[in-house]
């Protein structure tokens, strides 16, 4: 009887087990719809960029008489020469001064603040409060405080100077930078800090000799991101500066477009020249930037 039951159970198990099948068809292993959507999106993004670049090498007369998507038969640099002659170099250096003057102090302060918050917030109530203040800063948009910022700049007698753009840019760059860097520093094993302390290193030495090298991807990430934000900033230069000599590239580009809106190739040449510096910065630091974006939020 037991043998019969065992045979029945064995037969049921064999019947219940799915039959061995071969591998899935190869075409089912690919996400064809996702790939097609990706290629469509790539075309949507690249076609306007392609149009901007080829049009910047066309003469104004050729632009209105040829197909917009056909490359120029005789490319010319006349539009770029025209843009450079309209004080583009001055506006470029104004943007460089504002971007470097805002991003460098913001990243330095954010890095030291993030290290202090991660290393000391467990024992210091003051540092926990500072961290909460930084997090609150993420919820305040620039548009909501532009009038108080304007009044403060007037009181400081800094209106219509590049410093009037730099100071608020530093303040608005710090909260997000502290958040990213603190999450990255928090992922560093505590054993490394303890090892540095056992070797006699001070907190200041640990900051520069241990935390700085290990957080380099995150530093590159926030530097590129904040540099992009400051470089493309429009509201602060518009409100806090007035004279043409203090214009940065986004503001100058708007003025140039309003003055030469009929000369489309020249306007697009100014767009290309404005975009090239930040694009070059991204290309040089893209690997570090991607590493920082993916490794800073491991916990």
C-alpha positions in Angstrom: 0.0 0.0 0.0 2.8 2.4 0.9 4.5 1.6 -2.4 1.3 2.5 -4.3 1.0 5.8 -2.5 4.6 6.6 -3.2 4.1 5.8 -6.8 1.0 8.0 -7.0 2.8 10.9 -5.3 5.7 10.5 -7.6 3.5 10.5 -10.6 1.7 13.7 -9.3 5.0 15.4 -8.7 6.2 14.5 -12.2 2.9 15.6 -13.6 3.0 18.9 -11.7 6.6 19.8 -12.6 6.7 21.9 -15.8 8.2 20.2 -18.7 11.8 21.3 -19.6 11.7 23.8 -22.4 14.4 25.4 -24.4 15.6 28.9 -24.1 13.2 31.8 -24.6 13.1 33.1 -28.2 15.8 35.7 -28.6 13.4 38.4 -29.8 11.5 38.2 -26.5 14.7 39.1 -24.5 14.8 42.6 -25.9 12.6 45.6 -25.0 11.8 46.6 -28.6 9.2 49.3 -27.5 11.7 50.8 -25.1 14.5 50.9 -27.6 12.2 52.4 -30.3 11.1 55.1 -27.8 14.7 55.8 -27.0 15.7 56.3 -30.6 12.6 58.5 -31.2 13.6 60.7 -28.2 17.2 60.9 -29.4 16.0 62.2 -32.8 13.7 64.7 -31.1 16.7 66.0 -29.1 19.3 66.0 -31.8 17.3 67.6 -34.7 17.0 71.0 -33.0 20.7 70.9 -32.0 21.6 70.0 -35.6 19.5 72.8 -37.0 21.1 75.4 -34.6 24.6 74.3 -35.5 24.2 74.3 -39.3 22.2 77.5 -39.4 24.9 79.3 -37.5 27.2 78.7 -40.5 24.7 80.1 -43.0 24.4 83.6 -44.4 21.2 85.5 -43.6 20.2 85.4 -47.2 20.8 81.7 -47.5 18.7 81.0 -44.4 15.5 82.3 -46.0 16.2 80.7 -49.4 17.2 77.2 -48.6 15.8 74.2 -46.7 16.4 74.7 -43.0 17.7 71.2 -42.5 20.1 71.2 -45.4 23.7 72.0 -44.5 25.1 75.2 -46.1 26.8 74.8 -49.5 29.4 77.4 -48.4 29.8 77.5 -44.7 30.9 80.8 -43.2 32.1 82.1 -39.9 30.7 85.6 -40.6 28.0 85.1 -37.9 30.6 84.2 -35.2 32.7 87.2 -36.2 29.7 89.4 -35.9 28.8 88.0 -32.5 32.4 88.4 -31.2 32.5 92.1 -32.4 29.4 92.8 -30.3 31.2 92.6 -26.9 30.7 88.8 -26.6 34.1 88.5 -25.0 33.2 91.0 -22.2 30.0 89.2 -21.4 31.8 85.8 -21.5 34.4 87.0 -18.9 31.6 88.4 -16.8 29.9 85.0 -16.8 33.2 83.3 -15.9 33.8 85.6 -13.0 30.3 85.1 -11.6 30.4 81.4 -12.1 33.8 80.8 -10.6 33.2 83.4 -7.9 30.0 81.7 -6.8 30.7 78.0 -7.3 34.2 77.8 -5.7 33.2 79.3 -2.3 29.9 77.5 -2.3 31.5 74.1 -2.9 34.2 74.8 -0.3 31.8 75.9 2.4 29.4 73.0 1.5 32.1 70.4 1.7 33.3 71.6 5.2 29.7 71.9 6.4 28.8 68.4 5.2 31.8 66.9 6.9 31.0 68.7 10.1 27.3 67.6 10.0 28.2 63.9 9.3 31.0 63.7 11.8 29.5 65.8 14.6 25.7 65.8 14.3 25.4 62.7 16.5 26.8 64.6 19.4 26.1 68.2 18.7 22.6 69.7 18.7 23.8 72.8 17.0 25.0 70.8 14.0 21.7 69.0 13.7 20.0 72.4 13.7 22.3 73.7 11.0 21.5 70.6 8.9 17.8 71.3 9.3 18.3 74.9 8.2 20.1 73.7 5.1 17.3 71.3 4.3 14.8 74.1 4.7 16.8 76.2 2.2 15.9 73.6 -0.5 12.2 74.5 -0.1 12.7 78.2 -0.8 12.6 79.1 -4.5 14.6 82.1 -5.7 11.5 83.8 -7.1 10.0 83.9 -3.6 12.8 85.9 -2.1 14.0 88.0 -5.0 12.6 91.2 -3.5 14.3 90.8 -0.1 17.5 89.9 -1.9 17.2 93.1 -4.0 16.7 95.2 -0.9 19.7 93.6 0.9 21.9 94.3 -2.2 20.7 97.9 -2.2 21.6 98.3 1.5 25.0 96.8 0.9 25.5 99.3 -2.0 26.4 96.5 -4.3 23.7 97.1 -6.9 24.9 96.8 -10.5 28.0 94.9 -9.6 29.1 91.3 -10.3 29.3 90.8 -6.6 25.5 91.4 -6.4 25.0 88.3 -8.5 27.7 86.2 -6.8 26.6 86.5 -3.1 23.0 85.3 -3.6 24.2 82.6 -6.0 26.5 81.3 -3.2 23.6 81.2 -0.8 21.3 79.3 -3.1 24.0 76.8 -4.1 24.9 75.7 -0.6 21.8 73.7 0.5 21.7 71.2 -2.3 25.5 70.9 -2.3 25.5 70.1 1.4 22.8 67.5 1.0 24.7 65.7 -1.8 28.1 65.8 -0.1 26.8 64.8 3.3 25.1 61.7 1.9 28.3 60.9 0.1 30.5 61.4 3.2 28.1 59.3 5.2 28.8 56.3 3.0 32.5 56.4 3.8 33.2 53.5 6.3 33.7 54.7 9.8 36.7 52.4 10.2 38.7 54.7 7.9 38.0 57.7 10.1 38.9 55.7 13.2 42.1 54.6 11.6 43.1 58.2 10.8 42.4 59.1 14.4 44.5 56.3 15.7 47.4 57.5 13.5 47.2 60.9 15.2 45.4 62.8 12.5 43.4 65.8 13.5 39.8 66.5 12.2 41.3 69.1 9.8 43.8 66.6 8.5 41.2 63.9 8.1 39.0 66.3 6.2 41.6 67.1 3.6 43.6 63.8 3.5 40.7 61.3 3.7 37.3 62.9 3.0 38.4 65.1 0.1 40.0 62.3 -2.1 37.1 59.9 -1.4 34.4 62.5 -2.2 36.0 63.7 -5.4 33.2 62.3 -7.6 30.5 64.1 -5.6 32.5 67.3 -5.6 32.7 67.1 -9.4 29.0 66.4 -9.6 27.9 69.4 -7.5 30.5 71.6 -9.2 29.2 70.9 -12.7 25.6 71.2 -11.5 26.0 74.4 -9.7 28.2 75.8 -12.4 25.4 75.1 -14.9 22.8 76.8 -12.7 24.9 79.9 -12.2 26.1 80.1 -15.8 22.4 79.9 -17.1 21.1 82.2 -14.3 18.8 84.9 -15.6 16.7 86.3 -12.8 19.5 87.6 -10.6 21.4 89.4 -13.3 18.2 90.9 -14.6 17.1 92.3 -11.2 20.5 93.1 -9.7 22.4 94.7 -12.6 21.5 97.4 -15.0 24.5 98.7 -17.1 25.5 96.8 -20.3 29.0 96.4 -18.9 27.7 94.1 -16.1 25.7 91.8 -18.4 26.4 88.1 -18.2 25.8 85.8 -21.2 22.1 84.8 -20.7 21.1 88.4 -20.3 23.3 89.5 -23.2 21.9 86.8 -25.3 18.4 88.1 -24.7 19.4 91.6 -25.5 21.2 90.4 -28.7 18.2 88.5 -29.8 15.9 91.5 -29.3 18.3 93.7 -31.3 19.0 91.3 -34.1 15.9 89.1 -34.1 15.7 89.2 -37.9 19.3 87.8 -38.3 18.5 84.3 -37.2 21.9 82.8 -38.1 23.7 85.4 -35.9 21.4 84.7 -33.0 22.0 81.0 -33.3 25.8 81.6 -33.5 25.5 83.4 -30.2 23.6 80.5 -28.7 26.4 78.1 -29.8 29.1 80.3 -28.3 27.2 80.6 -25.1 26.6 76.8 -24.8 30.2 75.7 -25.7 31.9 76.4 -22.3 29.5 74.6 -20.1 29.2 71.7 -22.6 33.0 71.4 -22.6 33.0 71.3 -18.8 30.4 68.5 -18.8 32.3 66.4 -21.4 35.5 66.7 -19.3 33.8 65.7 -16.0 31.0 63.5 -17.1 32.5 60.2 -15.7 33.1 61.7 -12.3 29.6 63.3 -12.4 27.9 60.0 -13.2 29.9 58.3 -10.4 28.9 60.9 -7.9 25.2 60.8 -8.9 25.0 57.0 -8.4 27.3 56.5 -5.4 26.2 59.3 -3.1 22.9 57.8 -2.1 23.8 54.3 -1.3 22.1 54.2 2.1 
